[in-house]
Amino acid sequence: MNHTVQNLTYYKARTVQISHKKSGALPKEQNLSLFLLGFGTILDLQLLRIKYGTRIDGKPNTAIVVFTSASAAKKIIQSSLHEQDGSFWQISSIKAHKLQIVKPIMQVFSKKVVPRLTKFKGMPPSPQPPPRSTRIQSEDSIIGDCGPPAKRHKAKSWVGTSEDIAATGENTPRSKAPDTPSPAPESYEWMCARITQLEAELDSTRAARDMAISDHDIIRLAHQAERNARREAMTEKSSAERALSRKETEQDRLRSALEAALSQKSALLDNNDTLRRQLTEAEESLKMAQLRPEELGCRVVALKMELEEARDQIQKLQLQKALLEEQQKDKSDTTALDDAKARMDKFTSRFKQLESDLVSTQMQLRNTQTSLESTRMSLESMEEKFSSAHKKYQKAKEKTRAYKERLQNEKFTQGLKEALTPKAQRSLGVTHEIVGKLLTAAGHLHQ
């Protein structure tokens, strides 16, 4: 087996794939890394987005995670399969499984991850493991808890006295007493087994330290998230209270404006009714005034006819008087002359009266025409006032409707806020529950 296949096999056993359950986006890299550190030390973490078997740009929905041990990979897959309510798996809607044989994933794994790790760590160990004593832990805790070790030095560089070997193992944890006798300390097999055991114990210690650090970080992040959630809730509450205060002030102002508009509308309605009555009266007066000039005109014509007749009678009487005066020169009888004078005086006074009546009637006609013109102008002014009042009434009506709609919208918004405030509080309670579950899960992982 060549080195490339050996490397792929070695790291594939320590690699898991994190995918979103519904093709959504993964959590933030920092949160995901802190969560994964609870299962073991991470050698590499690659985030990418896969859709329809092709790698595309965008928020990552797939992660390739390489651990230092195969046991960490198995542990995280088991944790994903047996996820609990409120766990990180359920909250983030993600799952862990073995590496899928998909082109974009295998390209990243074989052409980017494995070459970089091989270059950094060195070649993975030989597939033929060295002999080991019964003091060595299980295969998962020995080989699985560490990355591929660097290339071994020659055996002669590790040869030493038993005192050196004992000095090397003084500070390492002791395992249980072996059930079978181990090889001699000076043998090559014993040194290889001892080195492997020490490396396993060192990696176990590092894993425990990393898990403790991860638990501490998870708890710190959980407390920070809780503080942030509480701070955001208080900020939202203060903002909602300020907005509610502003809305109440605006509502009071709108209510006052609505009352003013309603009173203005009532006043305009009263003024409109008054103007309607005045307009009706002016129209009746105008009709009467239009009829009166016709009557006066007829009377003027009749008076002119009577005046002409009186003028004719006066002329006849003047002729009769002249005849009678001539006859009086011949006769001494003045009776007929007196009668003619009396009749002439009577017609003269009648003529003067008719002239006076004609002048008076003409003056009345002129006054009536002047009054008619004034009435017409007053009617036009009233029509303008009525039109202006009607426009004001329409504007006040529209303004009142707008105020009513705005007031209804404000009431609806206030009701919606009152309905949403309990939901926000429930959401804050759910956040606290999630944080509590995260802390519980961190405690389980630590145990």
C-alpha positions in Angstrom: 0.0 0.0 0.0 1.5 3.3 -1.0 1.7 6.4 1.2 -1.2 8.3 -0.5 -3.7 5.5 0.1 -2.3 5.0 3.6 -2.8 8.7 4.4 -6.3 8.7 3.1 -7.2 5.6 5.1 -5.6 7.0 8.2 -7.3 10.4 8.2 -10.6 9.1 6.9 -11.0 7.0 10.0 -10.6 10.3 12.0 -12.9 12.4 9.8 -16.6 13.2 10.2 -18.9 15.3 8.0 -21.3 17.8 9.5 -24.3 18.6 7.4 -27.5 20.6 7.8 -30.6 18.5 8.1 -32.6 20.8 5.7 -29.9 22.1 3.4 -29.7 25.3 5.5 -26.6 27.1 6.8 -24.4 25.8 9.5 -23.8 27.7 12.8 -21.0 30.2 12.9 -17.5 28.7 12.7 -16.6 29.9 16.2 -19.7 28.3 17.8 -19.2 25.1 15.8 -15.5 24.8 16.7 -16.2 25.3 20.4 -18.9 22.6 20.2 -16.7 20.1 18.3 -13.8 20.7 20.8 -15.9 18.9 23.4 -15.4 15.6 21.5 -11.6 15.9 21.0 -8.7 17.9 19.5 -9.4 19.1 16.0 -6.7 18.8 13.4 -8.5 20.6 10.5 -11.9 22.1 9.9 -13.1 22.9 6.3 -16.4 24.7 5.6 -18.0 24.6 2.2 -21.4 24.8 0.5 -22.6 21.8 -1.5 -25.8 22.0 -3.6 -26.9 19.3 -6.1 -23.5 17.6 -5.9 -21.6 20.8 -6.8 -19.6 23.2 -4.6 -20.9 26.8 -4.8 -20.3 30.1 -3.1 -22.5 31.1 -0.2 -23.1 30.3 3.5 -21.6 26.9 4.3 -23.9 23.9 4.8 -21.2 21.2 5.1 -18.2 20.9 7.3 -15.3 18.4 7.1 -13.8 17.8 10.6 -10.6 15.9 11.2 -9.9 14.8 14.8 -6.7 13.5 16.3 -8.4 10.3 17.2 -10.8 7.8 15.7 -12.6 7.5 19.0 -13.5 11.2 18.8 -15.0 10.7 15.4 -17.1 7.7 16.6 -18.1 9.6 19.7 -19.5 12.6 17.8 -21.4 10.4 15.3 -23.0 8.5 18.3 -23.9 11.8 19.9 -25.6 13.0 16.7 -27.5 9.7 16.3 -28.8 9.9 19.9 -29.4 13.7 20.0 -31.5 15.0 23.0 -34.1 17.7 23.2 -32.5 21.1 23.4 -29.1 19.8 22.3 -26.8 21.7 19.9 -27.7 19.2 17.2 -31.4 19.9 17.5 -31.0 23.6 18.0 -28.7 24.1 15.0 -30.6 21.4 13.0 -27.3 19.6 12.0 -26.1 16.0 12.0 -22.7 14.2 12.0 -21.9 11.2 9.8 -19.1 9.5 8.0 -17.4 11.2 5.1 -19.6 10.9 2.0 -18.1 9.7 -1.3 -19.1 12.8 -3.2 -16.8 14.4 -5.8 -16.5 18.0 -4.2 -16.1 16.6 -0.7 -13.5 14.0 -1.7 -11.6 16.6 -3.8 -11.3 18.9 -0.7 -10.4 15.9 1.5 -7.9 14.2 -0.7 -6.3 17.3 -2.4 -6.4 19.9 0.4 -6.9 18.3 3.9 -4.8 15.2 3.7 -1.7 16.7 1.9 -1.6 19.6 4.3 -1.9 17.4 7.4 0.7 15.0 6.0 3.1 17.8 5.4 2.5 19.2 8.8 2.4 16.0 10.9 4.6 13.7 8.8 3.7 10.2 7.5 1.1 8.2 9.4 2.4 5.1 11.2 3.1 1.8 9.5 0.0 -0.4 9.2 2.0 -3.1 11.1 1.9 -1.9 14.8 4.8 -2.7 17.1 4.4 -5.4 19.8 2.9 -4.0 22.9 2.5 -5.1 26.5 -0.8 -5.6 28.4 -0.1 -2.2 30.1 -1.1 -0.4 26.9 -4.6 0.9 26.6 -7.1 -0.1 24.0 -6.4 0.7 20.3 -8.8 3.6 20.2 -7.1 5.3 23.1 -3.6 4.7 21.9 -3.6 5.2 18.2 -6.9 7.1 18.0 -6.1 9.9 20.5 -3.2 11.2 18.5 -2.5 12.5 15.0 -0.1 10.7 12.7 3.3 10.7 14.5 6.4 12.0 12.8 8.8 9.6 11.2 10.6 7.4 13.7 14.3 7.8 14.3 16.6 4.9 14.1 16.3 2.4 17.0 19.8 3.1 18.2 18.8 6.6 19.2 16.4 5.3 21.7 18.7 2.7 23.3 19.7 3.5 26.9 20.0 2.0 30.4 17.2 0.9 32.6 17.8 3.9 34.8 17.1 6.2 31.8 13.9 4.4 30.9 12.8 4.5 34.5 13.6 8.3 34.7 11.6 8.8 31.6 8.6 7.1 33.0 8.6 8.7 36.5 6.3 11.6 35.7 3.8 9.5 33.5 0.6 8.0 35.0 0.9 4.4 36.0 -1.4 1.8 34.5 -2.5 -1.3 36.3 0.0 -4.1 36.9 0.4 -6.3 33.8 -1.3 -9.7 33.7 1.6 -11.2 31.7 5.3 -10.4 32.0 6.6 -7.6 29.7 9.7 -7.9 27.5 13.0 -6.8 28.9 13.5 -3.1 29.4 16.5 -3.1 27.1 14.5 -4.6 24.2 13.5 -2.6 21.2 9.9 -3.9 21.4 9.5 -2.7 25.0 10.8 0.8 24.2 8.4 1.1 21.2 5.5 -0.1 23.4 6.5 2.3 26.2 6.8 5.2 23.8 3.4 4.4 22.3 1.9 4.2 25.8 3.4 7.5 26.9 2.1 9.2 23.7 -1.4 7.8 24.3 -1.4 9.0 27.9 -0.1 12.4 26.8 -2.8 12.6 24.2 -5.4 11.5 26.7 -4.3 14.3 29.0 -4.4 16.8 26.2 -7.8 15.6 25.3 -9.0 16.0 28.9 -7.5 19.5 29.0 -9.1 20.4 25.7 -12.4 19.1 26.9 -12.1 21.2 30.1 -11.2 24.3 28.0 -14.1 23.5 25.7 -16.6 23.1 28.6 -15.3 26.4 30.0 -15.7 28.1 26.7 -19.2 26.7 26.2 -20.3 27.8 29.6 -18.8 31.2 29.0 -20.5 31.5 25.7 -23.7 30.3 27.2 -23.5 33.0 29.9 -22.5 35.6 27.4 -25.5 34.6 25.2 -27.8 34.8 28.1 -26.5 38.2 29.0 -26.8 39.3 25.4 -30.3 38.0 25.2 -31.3 39.7 28.5 -29.7 42.9 27.3 -31.4 42.8 24.0 -34.7 42.0 25.7 -34.3 45.0 28.0 -33.3 47.2 25.1 -36.3 46.0 23.1 -38.5 46.6 26.2 -37.2 50.1 26.7 -37.6 50.8 23.0 -41.1 49.5 23.0 -42.0 51.6 26.0 -40.6 54.7 24.4 -42.4 54.0 21.2 -45.6 53.3 23.1 -45.2 56.7 25.0 -44.7 58.4 21.6 -47.7 56.7 20.2 -49.8 57.6 23.1 -48.8 61.2 22.8 -49.5 61.1 19.1 -52.8 59.4 19.8 -53.8 62.2 22.2 -52.8 64.8 19.7 -54.8 63.0 17.0 -57.8 62.8 19.3 -57.6 66.5 20.0 -57.3 67.2 16.3 -60.3 64.9 15.6 -62.4 66.7 18.2 -61.4 70.1 16.8 -62.3 68.8 13.3 -65.6 67.5 14.5 -66.5 70.8 16.2 -65.4 72.7 13.0 -67.5 70.3 11.0 -70.5 71.0 13.2 -70.0 74.8 13.0 -69.7 74.6 9.2 -72.9 72.5 9.0 -74.7 75.2 11.0 -73.2 77.9 8.9 -74.2 76.0 5.8 -77.8 75.7 6.9 -77.9 79.4 7.6 -76.5 80.2 4.2 -79.0 77.9 2.6 -81.9 79.7 4.3 -80.5 83.1 3.3 -80.0 81.9 -0.2 -83.6 80.7 -0.4 -84.9 84.0 0.9 -82.7 86.0 -1.5 -83.9 83.9 -4.4 -87.5 84.6 -3.4 -86.8 88.3 -3.1 -85.1 88.2 -6.5 -88.2 86.6 -8.0 -90.4 89.2 -6.4 -88.1 92.0 -7.5 -88.1 90.6 -11.1 -91.9 90.7 -11.1 -92.2 94.3 -9.7 -90.3 96.1 -12.6 -92.7 94.5 -15.0 -95.7 95.9 -13.1 -94.1 99.3 -12.7 -93.3 99.3 -16.5 -97.0 98.6 -17.3 -98.1 101.4 -14.9 -95.7 103.8 -16.6 -97.1 103.0 -20.0 -100.7 103.5 -18.7 -99.7 106.8 -17.0 -98.1 108.0 -20.3 -101.3 107.2 -22.2 -103.4 109.0 -19.6 -101.0 111.9 -19.8 -101.4 112.1 -23.5 -105.2 112.1 -23.2 -105.0 114.8 -20.6 -102.8 116.9 -22.8 -105.3 116.5 -25.7 -108.1 117.5 -23.4 -106.2 120.6 -22.3 -105.5 121.6 -25.9 -109.2 121.2 -26.7 -110.2 123.2 -23.6 -107.7 125.9 -24.6 -109.4 126.2 -28.0 -112.8 126.3 -26.4 -111.6 129.0 -24.1 -110.3 131.1 -26.9 -113.6 130.7 -28.8 -115.6 131.6 -25.7 -113.4 134.7 -25.0 -114.1 135.9 -28.5 -117.8 135.2 -28.0 -117.7 137.0 -24.7 -116.6 140.2 -26.5 -119.9 140.0 -28.4 -122.1 138.8 -25.4 -122.1 139.7 -21.8 -123.1 136.1 -20.7 -120.0 134.6 -19.0 -121.6 131.3 -17.7 -120.2 129.1 -20.5 -116.8 130.7 -20.1 -116.7 130.0 -16.4 -117.6 126.4 -17.0 -114.9 126.1 -19.6 -112.4 127.6 -17.2 -113.4 125.2 -14.4 -113.1 122.3 -16.7 -109.7 123.5 -17.9 -108.4 124.0 -14.4 -109.6 120.5 -13.5 -107.8 118.9 -16.5 -104.7 121.0 -15.7 -104.6 119.7 -12.2 -105.2 116.2 -13.4 -102.4 116.6 -15.9 -100.0 117.8 -13.2 -101.0 114.9 -11.0 -100.4 112.4 -13.8 -97.0 114.0 -14.5 -96.2 113.7 -10.8 -97.3 110.1 -10.8 -95.2 109.4 -13.8 -92.1 110.9 -12.2 -92.8 108.9 -9.0 -93.3 105.7 -10.9 -90.1 106.2 -12.9 -88.2 106.8 -9.7 -89.7 103.7 -8.1 -88.7 101.8 -11.3 -85.2 103.0 -11.0 -85.1 102.2 -7.3 -86.5 98.7 -8.0 -83.8 98.1 -10.6 -81.2 99.3 -8.2 -82.6 97.0 -5.5 -82.7 94.2 -8.0 -79.1 94.7 -8.9 -78.1 94.8 -5.2 -80.2 91.7 -4.5 -78.4 89.9 -7.4 -75.0 90.9 -6.1 -76.0 89.8 -2.6 -77.2 86.5 -4.1 -73.9 86.0 -5.9 -72.0 86.8 -2.7 -74.1 84.3 -0.8 -73.5 81.7 -3.5 -69.8 82.3 -3.2 -70.0 82.0 0.6 -72.0 78.9 0.3 -69.5 77.4 -2.2 -66.6 78.3 0.1 -68.4 76.9 3.1 -69.2 73.7 1.2 -65.5 73.4 0.2 -64.5 73.9 3.8 -67.0 71.3 4.8 -65.6 68.8 2.3 -62.1 69.5 3.5 -63.1 69.1 7.2 -64.9 65.9 6.2 -61.8 64.5 4.5 -59.6 65.6 7.4 -61.9 64.0 9.9 -61.8 60.7 7.9 -58.0 60.8 7.7 -57.8 61.4 11.5 -60.2 58.6 12.1 -58.2 56.2 9.9 -54.9 57.3 11.5 -56.4 56.8 15.0 -57.6 53.4 14.1 -54.2 52.5 12.7 -52.6 53.7 16.0 -55.1 51.6 18.0 -54.3 48.6 15.8 -50.5 49.1 16.2 -50.9 49.5 20.0 -53.0 46.3 20.1 -50.4 44.5 18.0 -47.6 45.6 20.3 -49.6 44.5 23.3 -50.0 41.1 21.6 -46.4 40.8 20.6 -44.9 41.7 24.0 -45.9 38.4 25.7 -44.5 36.6 22.6 -41.2 38.4 23.1 -41.1 37.4 26.7 -41.9 33.8 25.8 -39.1 33.9 23.3 -36.7 35.1 26.0 -37.9 32.3 28.2 -37.2 29.8 25.4 -33.7 31.3 25.0 -33.1 30.7 28.8 -34.3 27.1 28.4 -32.0 26.6 25.5 -29.1 28.1 27.4 -29.9 25.8 30.3 -30.0 22.8 28.1 -26.6 23.8 26.6 -25.2 24.0 30.1 -26.6 20.5 30.9 -25.2 19.1 27.7 -21.8 20.6 28.5 -22.0 19.0 31.9 -22.8 15.6 30.3 -19.9 16.0 27.9 -17.5 16.9 30.8 -18.6 13.7 32.6 
